[in-house]
Amino acid sequence: TRARTYLKWLLKQRHGSVYVDDLRDRDDVTIVQVPRDAIGFVTGNRGSSLRHVEEESGTFCFVEGGRGESEQLLIFGHIRADRELAE
């Protein structure tokens, strides 16, 4: 189930970077490229900005471990309109 998968990722984040293997095959995610020098602004102090976005949009958001010059903000939710609100 989605909820179980989201919870697994949430718990993994506490110990390090999380990578989503099937990212391109999922229909419940929006990917936003964020420059590395802006990631702190996007996430906020201890993730507070992302938690606020999650509450307002009904989504689950996290930054996937860095793979280049930018990082990927992953916005998960089964309703596209919710993900667009978070974006």
Secondary structure, 3 states (H helix, E strand, C coil): CHHHHHHHHHHHHCCCCCCCCCHHHCCCEEEEEEEHHHHHHHHCHHHHHHHHHHHHHCCEEEEECCCCCEEEEEEECCCHHHHHHHC
